[in-house]
């Protein structure tokens, strides 16, 4: 997963909603992830650094990601990805659980984890090659 590339699903089928429980399992499967809270909502960190949390609405996530990847996601799939004024100047994106595909979320969370994990920890997890048009 290099260069901040991320894919969005191109299928016209409506995806099955992803739940916070799915996001939690995906996060805790990554090395060094610790669950806690941020703004009184469940949040996940690696080496003390925030990488995502459940937003107050209970229906979306705030995920730390670089600005270039954020722009690509916003353009590619505005139904699943958005930002609010609060996150405009912060390297993060909001994700609607009801419209993001499970594989998209898995790949986004791993990319976010790689952005904040210490290099030694990130390098201990084999990197998957980037698919044409997105993240693997």
C-alpha positions in Angstrom: 0.0 0.0 0.0 2.2 2.8 -1.2 1.6 6.3 -2.4 -1.6 6.7 -0.5 -3.6 4.9 -3.2 -7.0 3.6 -2.1 -9.7 1.9 -4.1 -13.4 2.2 -4.0 -15.8 -0.4 -5.1 -17.2 0.2 -8.6 -20.0 -2.3 -8.4 -23.5 -0.9 -8.6 -24.8 -3.4 -6.1 -25.7 -1.9 -2.7 -23.2 -3.1 -0.2 -24.2 -4.8 3.0 -23.8 -2.2 5.9 -20.6 -2.5 7.8 -21.1 -2.3 11.6 -18.8 -0.8 14.2 -18.2 -4.3 15.5 -16.7 -5.2 12.1 -14.5 -2.1 12.2 -13.4 -3.0 15.8 -12.5 -6.5 14.8 -10.5 -5.3 11.8 -8.6 -2.8 14.0 -7.8 -5.2 16.7 -6.4 -7.7 14.2 -3.6 -5.2 13.4 -0.4 -5.4 15.6 -0.1 -3.1 18.6 -3.6 -1.7 18.4 -5.2 -0.6 21.7 -8.8 0.3 22.2 -9.7 3.3 24.2 -11.8 6.4 23.9 -11.6 9.8 22.2 -14.3 12.5 22.6 -16.2 9.9 24.7 -16.5 7.4 21.8 -14.6 4.2 21.1 -11.2 4.9 19.5 -8.1 3.0 18.4 -4.5 3.8 18.7 -1.2 2.3 17.9 1.9 3.3 19.9 -0.2 5.9 21.5 -1.2 7.6 18.2 -4.8 7.9 17.1 -5.8 6.2 13.9 -9.6 6.0 14.1 -12.7 6.5 16.2 -16.4 6.1 16.1 -18.0 9.5 15.6 -20.7 10.8 17.9 -23.4 10.0 15.4 -22.6 6.3 15.9 -22.9 5.7 12.1 -19.6 6.9 10.9 -15.9 6.7 11.6 -13.2 9.4 11.7 -10.0 7.8 10.2 -6.6 9.4 10.1 -5.3 9.5 6.5 -3.0 11.7 4.4 -4.6 14.6 2.5 -3.9 13.1 -1.0 -5.6 9.9 -0.2 -8.5 11.8 1.4 -9.0 13.8 -1.8 -8.9 10.6 -4.0 -11.5 8.9 -1.7 -13.8 12.0 -1.6 -13.8 12.1 -5.4 -14.1 8.4 -6.0 -16.9 7.5 -3.5 -18.6 10.5 -1.9 -21.4 8.2 -0.7 -19.0 6.4 1.7 -16.4 9.1 2.3 -16.9 12.7 3.5 -15.4 15.4 5.7 -16.8 17.9 8.0 -15.5 21.4 8.7 -13.9 20.0 11.9 -11.7 17.7 9.9 -10.9 20.1 7.0 -7.5 21.0 8.2 -6.7 17.7 9.8 -5.4 14.6 8.0 -8.5 12.5 8.4 -11.6 11.4 6.6 -15.1 10.4 7.7 -16.5 7.0 6.6 -20.2 6.1 6.5 -20.5 2.6 7.8 -23.8 2.1 5.9 -22.2 2.6 2.5 -18.5 1.6 2.8 -17.7 -2.0 1.7 -16.0 -4.2 4.2 -12.9 -4.7 2.0 -12.6 -0.9 1.5 -12.7 -0.3 5.2 -10.2 -3.1 5.9 -7.8 -1.6 3.5 -8.4 1.9 4.7 -7.8 1.0 8.3 -4.6 -0.8 7.4 -3.4 2.1 5.4 -4.2 4.4 8.4 -2.5 2.1 10.8 0.6 2.1 8.6 0.6 5.9 8.7 0.8 6.1 12.4 2.5 2.8 13.5 6.2 2.9 14.3 8.3 1.9 11.3 9.5 -1.3 13.0 6.0 -2.4 13.8 4.7 -1.5 10.3 7.6 -3.4 8.7 6.8 -6.5 10.7 3.5 -6.8 8.8 4.0 -7.8 5.2 2.7 -5.1 2.8 0.3 -6.2 0.2 0.7 -5.1 -3.4 -1.5 -2.3 -4.6 -4.3 -3.4 -7.0 -4.9 -1.5 -10.2 -7.1 1.3 -9.2 -6.8 1.0 -5.5 -5.5 -0.6 -2.4 -5.1 -4.3 -1.9 
